């Protein structure tokens, strides 16, 4: 009898605790409806409670509150308490799987914010949640990007290249689709203005080997942060100035092979077979150097070219030409 009583006594308090928390959770629902902000704040605080049952109840309440809880959960994830942070990310991950487009989009945006944070533990956990979500959505991502104006090309046997130019009809939210392309290795932007939200999206492209940013409007600080987050990627930045010439990168000099009609080069009187020797006094050893130097300038800026042209008698003559650059 004594042994039986002791066993019942030992089992009873935990059961009371679980039932009590469950009843408390049930009681929270009307309160949450009456004052959702207060209920969310209370539940966020309880995510770090010493009792497991209390933490579970708070997680369930926040999951039930849906979109209203997204921003407070993002804030909780970076507030410093490890338990709250892990649970906050997990709840946001649950929102991604809901069959509610607005909620999933809000959760995705929140996780992207966390993926861009300097706290690597939280950033990596958020990335894992996003990567799993992206994998489930990969089938339709390419089709949607193509419908918005992106063009695709094979970048090699193991990757894809995506080019986004002035035909792009999407926004930063649509760029999230890039992260769902499992074989993406090369992304090229031409004349598309991008904001810091877009930079956060691009920072998730861990497998990308090269990103071209031509005329995107990114500041030097944003580009530096992107390079820090993607140390294995080559990032080519050009401010959007366009000369409008074609050339051969392996020629060993900047020999113009073609001039685009109506371009800055055309208006300045440049011709095929001209050689650009200097740009603003800086030597131009090849075509790649020319494009890099031009890329340091924006549309409407002027550059001074030293050009070499073959004369009818076979001799070469050099002349200076000031050119107002066009844009991508």
C-alpha positions as CSV (number, residue, x, y, z in Angstrom):
1,X,0.0,0.0,0.0
2,X,2.8,2.4,0.9
3,X,4.6,1.6,-2.4
4,X,1.4,2.1,-4.4
5,X,0.7,5.4,-2.7
6,X,4.2,6.7,-3.4
7,X,4.0,5.8,-7.1
8,X,0.7,7.7,-7.4
9,X,2.1,10.6,-5.5
10,X,5.2,10.8,-7.7
11,X,3.1,10.7,-10.9
12,X,0.4,13.2,-9.9
13,X,2.2,16.6,-9.8
14,X,3.6,16.4,-13.4
15,X,0.1,15.5,-14.7
16,X,-1.4,18.4,-12.8
17,X,1.3,20.7,-14.3
18,X,0.5,19.6,-17.9
19,X,-3.2,19.9,-17.4
20,X,-2.8,23.3,-15.8
21,X,-0.7,24.6,-18.6
22,X,-3.2,23.2,-21.2
23,X,-6.1,24.9,-19.4
24,X,-4.1,28.1,-19.2
25,X,-3.4,27.9,-23.0
26,X,-7.1,27.4,-23.6
27,X,-7.8,30.5,-21.5
28,X,-5.3,32.5,-23.5
29,X,-7.3,32.3,-26.7
30,X,-10.1,34.7,-25.7
31,X,-7.6,37.0,-24.2
32,X,-5.6,37.0,-27.4
33,X,-8.7,37.9,-29.4
34,X,-9.3,40.8,-27.1
35,X,-5.8,42.2,-27.0
36,X,-3.5,40.3,-29.5
37,X,-0.5,42.6,-29.0
38,X,-0.4,41.9,-25.2
39,X,-1.1,38.2,-25.8
40,X,1.8,38.0,-28.3
41,X,4.2,39.8,-25.9
42,X,3.2,37.4,-23.1
43,X,3.6,34.4,-25.3
44,X,7.0,35.6,-26.6
45,X,8.2,36.0,-23.0
46,X,7.0,32.4,-22.1
47,X,9.0,30.9,-25.0
48,X,11.9,31.1,-22.6
49,X,10.0,29.8,-19.5
50,X,11.7,27.3,-17.3
51,X,8.9,24.8,-17.7
52,X,8.8,22.8,-21.0
53,X,5.0,22.7,-20.9
54,X,4.8,26.5,-20.7
55,X,7.2,26.9,-23.6
56,X,5.1,24.4,-25.7
57,X,1.9,26.2,-24.8
58,X,3.4,29.6,-25.8
59,X,4.6,28.1,-29.1
60,X,1.1,26.8,-29.9
61,X,-0.5,30.1,-29.1
62,X,1.9,32.1,-31.3
63,X,1.4,29.5,-34.1
64,X,-2.4,30.0,-33.7
65,X,-2.1,33.8,-34.0
66,X,-0.5,33.6,-37.4
67,X,0.6,36.7,-39.3
68,X,0.3,39.1,-36.4
69,X,3.0,37.1,-34.6
70,X,5.6,37.2,-37.5
71,X,7.3,40.5,-36.7
72,X,7.5,39.9,-32.9
73,X,8.9,36.4,-33.6
74,X,11.6,38.0,-35.8
75,X,12.4,40.4,-33.0
76,X,12.5,37.6,-30.5
77,X,14.9,35.6,-32.6
78,X,17.6,38.3,-32.4
79,X,16.9,39.4,-28.8
80,X,19.6,37.2,-27.3
81,X,17.8,34.4,-25.5
82,X,18.8,31.1,-27.2
83,X,15.6,29.2,-26.3
84,X,13.3,32.0,-27.5
85,X,15.3,32.4,-30.7
86,X,15.2,28.7,-31.6
87,X,11.5,28.5,-31.0
88,X,10.8,31.7,-32.8
89,X,12.5,30.4,-35.9
90,X,10.7,27.1,-35.7
91,X,7.3,28.8,-35.5
92,X,8.2,30.9,-38.6
93,X,9.2,27.7,-40.3
94,X,5.8,26.2,-39.5
95,X,4.2,29.3,-41.1
96,X,6.0,28.6,-44.4
97,X,4.2,25.2,-44.7
98,X,0.7,26.7,-44.1
99,X,-1.6,26.8,-47.1
100,X,-2.0,30.6,-46.6
101,X,-0.1,32.7,-49.2
102,X,0.1,35.9,-47.2
103,X,1.2,34.2,-44.0
104,X,3.9,32.1,-45.9
105,X,5.1,35.3,-47.6
106,X,5.4,37.2,-44.3
107,X,7.2,34.2,-42.7
108,X,9.6,33.9,-45.7
109,X,10.4,37.7,-45.5
110,X,11.0,37.3,-41.7
111,X,13.3,34.3,-42.1
112,X,15.2,36.2,-44.9
113,X,15.8,39.0,-42.4
114,X,17.2,36.5,-39.9
115,X,19.3,34.8,-42.6
116,X,21.0,38.2,-43.1
117,X,21.9,38.7,-39.5
118,X,25.4,38.5,-38.0
119,X,24.3,35.9,-35.5
120,X,25.5,32.8,-37.5
121,X,23.6,30.3,-35.4
122,X,20.3,32.0,-36.0
123,X,21.2,32.9,-39.6
124,X,22.0,29.3,-40.4
125,X,18.9,28.0,-38.8
126,X,16.8,30.4,-40.8
127,X,18.6,29.4,-44.0
128,X,17.9,25.8,-43.3
129,X,14.2,26.5,-43.0
130,X,14.3,28.6,-46.2
131,X,16.3,26.0,-48.1
132,X,13.8,23.3,-47.2
133,X,10.9,25.5,-48.3
134,X,12.7,26.4,-51.5
135,X,13.3,22.8,-52.4
136,X,9.6,22.1,-52.2
137,X,8.9,25.0,-54.5
138,X,11.7,24.4,-57.0
139,X,9.5,22.9,-59.7
140,X,7.6,26.1,-60.6
141,X,10.3,28.6,-59.8
142,X,11.9,28.7,-63.3
143,X,8.6,29.0,-65.0
144,X,7.6,31.9,-62.8
145,X,10.9,33.7,-63.3
146,X,10.6,33.3,-67.1
147,X,7.1,34.7,-67.0
148,X,8.5,37.7,-65.2
149,X,11.2,38.3,-67.9
150,X,14.2,36.4,-66.7
151,X,16.1,34.4,-69.4
152,X,18.0,31.1,-68.7
153,X,21.1,29.6,-70.2
154,X,23.3,26.7,-69.4
155,X,26.4,28.0,-67.5
156,X,28.1,24.6,-67.7
157,X,27.4,21.0,-67.2
158,X,26.5,21.5,-63.5
159,X,24.8,24.9,-63.5
160,X,22.4,27.4,-64.8
161,X,22.8,31.1,-65.7
162,X,20.0,33.5,-65.2
163,X,20.0,37.0,-66.8
164,X,17.7,39.7,-65.6
165,X,17.6,42.9,-67.7
166,X,15.3,45.8,-68.5
167,X,12.5,43.3,-69.5
168,X,12.2,42.2,-65.8
169,X,8.7,42.8,-64.5
170,X,9.3,41.4,-61.0
171,X,10.4,42.9,-57.7
172,X,12.5,41.9,-54.7
173,X,9.9,39.4,-53.5
174,X,10.0,37.7,-56.9
175,X,13.8,37.4,-56.8
176,X,13.3,35.0,-53.9
177,X,12.5,32.4,-56.6
178,X,16.2,32.4,-57.5
179,X,17.1,30.6,-54.2
180,X,14.8,27.8,-55.3
181,X,16.9,27.0,-58.4
182,X,19.1,24.1,-57.2
183,X,21.6,24.3,-60.1
184,X,22.0,28.1,-60.2
185,X,25.6,29.1,-60.6
186,X,25.6,32.5,-62.4
187,X,23.2,35.5,-62.0
188,X,23.5,38.5,-64.2
189,X,21.6,41.9,-63.7
190,X,21.7,44.5,-66.5
191,X,20.0,47.8,-65.9
192,X,17.7,46.6,-63.1
193,X,17.5,48.8,-60.0
194,X,17.7,46.8,-56.9
195,X,17.1,47.7,-53.2
196,X,18.6,46.3,-50.0
197,X,15.8,43.7,-49.8
198,X,17.1,42.3,-53.1
199,X,20.6,42.2,-51.6
200,X,19.4,40.1,-48.7
201,X,17.8,37.7,-51.2
202,X,21.1,37.5,-53.2
203,X,23.1,36.8,-50.0
204,X,21.2,33.4,-49.7
205,X,22.6,32.2,-53.1
206,X,25.4,30.2,-51.4
207,X,26.1,28.0,-54.4
208,X,26.3,30.8,-56.9
209,X,29.8,31.3,-58.4
210,X,29.3,34.6,-60.1
211,X,27.0,37.6,-59.9
212,X,27.0,40.5,-62.4
213,X,25.6,43.7,-61.0
214,X,25.5,46.1,-63.9
215,X,23.5,49.3,-63.2
216,X,21.7,48.0,-60.2
217,X,22.2,51.1,-58.0
218,X,23.8,49.1,-55.1
219,X,25.9,51.2,-52.8
220,X,29.6,50.3,-52.2
221,X,28.5,49.3,-48.6
222,X,25.8,46.9,-49.8
223,X,28.2,45.3,-52.3
224,X,30.9,44.9,-49.7
225,X,28.4,43.2,-47.3
226,X,27.2,40.9,-50.1
227,X,30.8,40.0,-50.9
228,X,31.4,39.2,-47.2
229,X,28.3,36.9,-47.1
230,X,29.3,35.2,-50.4
231,X,33.1,34.8,-50.1
232,X,33.2,32.1,-52.8
233,X,31.4,34.1,-55.5
234,X,32.9,36.5,-58.0
235,X,30.9,39.7,-58.0
236,X,31.3,42.0,-60.9
237,X,29.9,45.5,-60.2
238,X,29.4,48.2,-62.8
239,X,27.5,51.4,-62.2
240,X,25.6,51.4,-65.4
241,X,27.6,53.5,-67.8
242,X,27.5,52.1,-71.3
243,X,29.9,52.8,-74.2
244,X,28.2,50.5,-76.7
245,X,31.1,48.7,-78.3
246,X,31.9,45.0,-78.9
247,X,35.4,43.5,-78.7
248,X,37.4,40.4,-78.2
249,X,38.6,39.8,-74.6
250,X,41.6,37.8,-75.7
251,X,43.0,40.2,-78.3
252,X,45.7,41.7,-76.0
253,X,44.4,45.2,-76.8
254,X,41.0,46.9,-76.8
255,X,40.2,46.6,-80.4
256,X,36.7,47.6,-81.3
257,X,35.0,44.9,-83.4
258,X,31.5,46.6,-83.5
259,X,29.7,49.8,-82.6
260,X,26.1,49.7,-81.5
261,X,23.9,52.0,-83.5
262,X,22.8,55.0,-81.5
263,X,25.1,54.3,-78.6
264,X,27.5,56.7,-76.9
265,X,30.4,55.3,-79.0
266,X,28.4,55.7,-82.2
267,X,27.6,59.3,-81.3
268,X,31.2,60.0,-80.5
269,X,32.3,58.8,-83.9
270,X,34.1,55.6,-82.9
271,X,34.5,52.9,-85.5
272,X,35.2,49.2,-85.8
273,X,39.0,48.6,-85.8
274,X,39.6,51.6,-83.6
275,X,41.8,50.8,-80.5
276,X,41.0,52.4,-77.2
277,X,44.4,53.1,-75.6
278,X,43.5,55.0,-72.5
279,X,40.4,55.9,-70.5
280,X,40.7,59.1,-68.3
281,X,44.5,58.7,-68.6
282,X,44.5,55.1,-67.4
283,X,46.0,52.4,-69.8
284,X,43.6,50.0,-71.4
285,X,45.5,46.8,-72.0
286,X,42.5,44.7,-73.3
287,X,38.8,44.7,-73.8
288,X,38.0,43.4,-70.3
289,X,39.9,46.4,-68.8
290,X,37.9,48.7,-71.0
291,X,34.6,47.3,-69.7
292,X,35.8,47.4,-66.1
293,X,36.9,51.1,-66.4
294,X,33.7,52.1,-68.1
295,X,31.7,50.3,-65.5
296,X,33.1,52.5,-62.8
297,X,30.9,55.4,-64.3
298,X,27.2,55.9,-64.4
299,X,24.9,56.9,-67.2
300,X,25.4,60.6,-68.3
301,X,28.9,60.8,-67.0
302,X,31.7,61.7,-69.4
303,X,35.0,59.9,-70.0
304,X,38.0,60.9,-72.0
305,X,39.3,58.3,-74.4
306,X,42.6,58.1,-76.2
307,X,41.9,56.3,-79.4
308,X,44.2,54.9,-82.0
309,X,42.9,54.7,-85.6
310,X,44.5,53.2,-88.7
311,X,45.0,55.8,-91.5
312,X,44.5,55.1,-95.3
313,X,48.3,55.1,-95.8
314,X,48.6,52.3,-93.2
315,X,50.0,54.5,-90.4
316,X,48.4,54.8,-87.0
317,X,47.2,58.1,-85.5
318,X,46.0,58.8,-82.0
319,X,43.3,61.3,-80.9
320,X,41.4,62.2,-77.8
321,X,37.6,62.0,-77.7
322,X,35.2,62.9,-74.8
323,X,32.2,60.6,-74.6
324,X,29.0,61.0,-72.6
325,X,28.1,57.5,-71.5
326,X,24.7,55.9,-72.1
327,X,23.1,53.5,-69.7
328,X,22.0,49.9,-69.5
